[in-house]
Every structure is written in structure tokens, then in C-alpha cells.
Amino acid sequence: MKLHYFVGNDLGNSEQDIVINGKLIQQPNVFAAGGLIPWVDDETDVPKNLKNIYGNIAVSIVSTAGIQTGLYHIGAYALKTHGEDVTSLYVKGNNSKSDQLVPYVNTLGTIAARAVEEVFEMTNEVPDQITVSVDMAAALPVKQHTPNNIKTMQNRFMSSPHVITVHLGLTKKVSVTIKFEYVHILQEGSAVVFALQLDSESQWRTGEYFKSAAKKEDKKKIEDVGLFTEFSKTYGLGEIDGSYFEGKNLLHFDAGDGTTDSPYTKGDLVDKDYCDGINNGVGHAIERAQRDFLALVPFAFNSISRQQFSEILKSQFADRKDKFLNEALQAFNPHFENQVKQMMKLGNDQILRIGSNEIDILVVYGGGSILSRPLLYDKLKALADSVRIQLFYVPAKYAVTLNAEGLDYFVKSDIYKFHKKNYIATFNKKIDSKDVAATAEIEENNK
């Protein structure tokens, strides 16, 4: 069985949001090395794992991407079985995502799991082998988006095929060979300009990005959940859609776990001269708050991972709040105040550098923007009002997935096709040059 995937891959510090041929998959961006295959038989484990494949990803990887050959538990299954003993992206210091294993292990494992799921959905059978060719767009934080880091990430994905064995039972497994045809690396946030304007069907956006994935009877309900409702009400704009953002100059505020990135877009184009970012965000505050939290609830936890602490904090927006939410907020808020100060400084600095007259809208999104809102919104609103810039603080329902949606749109765009064509032409030219040089050397030796 052969498949081709378009992949938009948002490699967040806390969560990976990856769109594979229109299917959004969200996972904690963690993995853990496994020992033995965790399944005990085929009769019960195979149906269970096929029903909830992303909650039970256990894969063996043979790859040239610098990954040690072995068994890996990925995402939710890694957190479930290993707790705090998982490998996540390191948010401190200057370690680039391109140099860490998490993006490669989790991307390969999730694409392989999707391939197994899709073939089973099509045929109602589990194949022995699948071959997947991939076109992918991913992103790096502004400060990490350097030629060297871009080349590193592209090479580790594209240098040769990767063989992923998806374990479904004690003996039942599927071998998935993944070959990346081309990988384009953007700055985090820069593709969001597409997702703000258009949905997956290239219609002006009002609510959900993946309208076609909804049942017909649900479409009206989905379209009524307005992405722009609060923004429009704040500024008395009436009924608007994504066309409002066409041609606008946007200062982005992509609040992540480990970084806050602030690219500047003029229309659909990124002005690289004014893109900036800082190594500050929710994840840094969580790492400092973990010890305080454990001291506040000494008998409830032996230890806690960054992702587990984040889930407790997120429960404040859910119907069922975590019983230790108050203690988590008590530990978190003082440390996050320090992060907010740095984030506000970034906003001030960017507006002064670019000039307030050159900015139409300050757009705030990203996973960190949800937890940041109680401490950040009023400060940013006051700043925006003082320099006559509109503030669009993206609602929590949409804030996390905008990057992945923008990358999904980009990887299917003519811009991506242009970059891929240029890459292939350059690659073939290098091969031809090597062949010419080798031929000349042989002819010289034969003289």
C-alpha cells in the first residue's frame, strides 16, 4: 500500500499539533524509550490499539535522523506509562528544536500511526507494509530560524527513508517506510496569516478551519462559533470574516511554552527585518513553579512533569477543574508575572522598532496565550489602545491550532510548490555536477 501525505507540523514545546491530509492530531510533545513491546497478546490489544491508535503509539524506529534504533512510546501513551520520566523539548538556554530528538521521533511515529489507521479505515485490514511519501511544512522559533538550523532539520528528515514499525499487539506489527520528498521550514507564526484569512476550502474564514470534516447538519453550528466575534464586538466592526485581514499589517504575538515569537507580516509576506522573539513563556514559569507546587501538596505527588502541570492549569477553562488547581495557580502566577514582564517588553520594543503607524493589528495566539490571558490581556490592550493599534486576542478555541492550520494551508500552496521545485532543481544540478566531476576523473585516470 502506497500513500502520499501533505503534512503541516506545529512542533510546540508542550504539544505537537500535526495536520496529515486534513486530519488534525494533537499530542503531548514527549516520548519515552521503551524496553519490551508493551502489549501482551494480539486478540485484545490489536482492536484496542486500532480504535485509539494515538493514545497507544509504540513504535520501533530505524532512521538516519540521529535517532537511536529502538522502541519508543509517544505522546499521551508516554505520559501515561512513564509520568515525569519522559523526554520533552528543552525550553531553557539556546538549544534549537532542530538539534533535539523530540521533533523527529514524534513526527515519524505519528505519521506512521496515521498511515496504519488510514489503511485500516479503507480496507478493514491491517497490512504488513505501507510506503508513505511526504510533503511537509514545519516551523522553528524566530531566533532559531537560521540557515544552519533549517538545513539540519531538512537533512534529518530528507536524507534517506525512515523505517517505522508500529506495534499493535504482541506479534502484530506494521512496517511503515516514510520518505520525505521535501520539507520547508518557516518561522513560527508566519504561516498564521493564511489561517486567519482562509479555511481549508479556501473560503473566507469565520469559524472552524476544517469545515469539510464536519457533518452537514453540524456545519451551521460550527460556522456560528465565531473566530472574530469578540474582536468585532470590541471595535464595533459588525459581521466580519477572514477578508478583514487581507492586506493588513500584522504584528504577531505567538505565545508558546518555551518561546514568544513576534513576526511582522505585511499582507501575506513576512518582513524578516522586523521579526523577533524571546526565550520566555509559560513553560519557563512552570519549570520554576513545579518545586513550589510540590511543597504545597506534599502528599499528592512525588514529582510532576511540565506537561502534567500544564494540564492542571488548563483545567481552569474546563467543566471539571483539577482538585489541585488552586495550589497550581498559587505556585505558577508569581513566576509567570516575571515572564509577562519580558513578553510586554517584547511587544513595546517591536512597536517602537516598526512604528505604530505601520501596524494595523496586534494578533495574539498560541498555546501559551490561553494561560497568559488573565495576566496579559489587559496590559496588551492598554498598550494597543495607547498607540491606536487593534488587539485581536484569539479565542482559546482557536489559539492553539492556528500554526498547524497555517502550515497545512502553506504545504498545499503554490508558494510551497515553488520552493520544492527550486530544491529539486538545485539537488539535481548538484548530482549532475558530481557525475561530471566523476566522469572527468575517470577519463583523466584512463589517459
Number of C-alpha atoms within 10 A of each C-alpha: 11 12 13 17 18 20 28 30 27 29 25 28 25 24 21 25 23 28 25 22 14 19 14 17 16 19 19 21 27 27 28 24 19 18 10 10 17 17 18 11 13 16 11 12 19 20 13 15 20 18 12 11 20 21 19 24 24 30 29 23 22 18 23 17 20 14 15 14 11 14 22 24 29 31 27 20 22 26 23 14 14 16 16 18 16 21 19 23 22 15 20 13 8 10 12 17 23 21 14 17 18 23 25 20 26 24 20 20 26 24 22 26 25 18 25 25 20 14 17 14 12 8 9 10 11 18 16 13 14 19 18 20 17 20 21 26 25 26 27 23 27 22 18 19 18 15 9 11 17 19 14 15 23 20 16 18 25 19 14 15 19 20 20 24 22 25 24 29 21 16 13 17 20 21 20 27 20 25 19 21 18 22 24 21 20 18 22 30 30 26 27 24 26 25 24 28 21 24 22 21 12 12 14 19 25 23 23 21 28 15 19 13 13 13 10 10 8 11 14 12 12 17 15 12 13 21 24 23 19 14 19 16 11 13 11 9 12 11 11 17 20 20 15 14 19 16 13 17 22 25 27 27 24 29 28 27 26 24 26 30 29 30 25 25 24 17 15 18 13 19 14 13 10 15 20 20 22 18 21 24 27 28 26 20 23 25 18 16 23 19 13 17 23 18 14 15 13 11 8 10 10 9 14 17 18 22 22 16 19 20 13 18 22 15 15 15 11 9 7 8 14 15 10 15 17 15 17 23 16 14 22 23 18 13 17 24 15 14 21 19 14 17 25 15 13 19 21 14 13 21 21 11 10 15 11 17 11 14 20 19 19 22 19 23 25 25 23 24 27 23 20 20 16 11 14 17 16 11 14 20 16 12 18 21 11 10 14 14 20 19 22 22 21 22 19 18 13 19 20 26 24 25 32 31 29 28 33 30 27 25 24 18 11 10 11 19 15 10 14 18 13 12 15 13 12 12 12 12 12 12 12 12 12 12 12 12 12 12 12 12 11 11 10 9 8 7 5
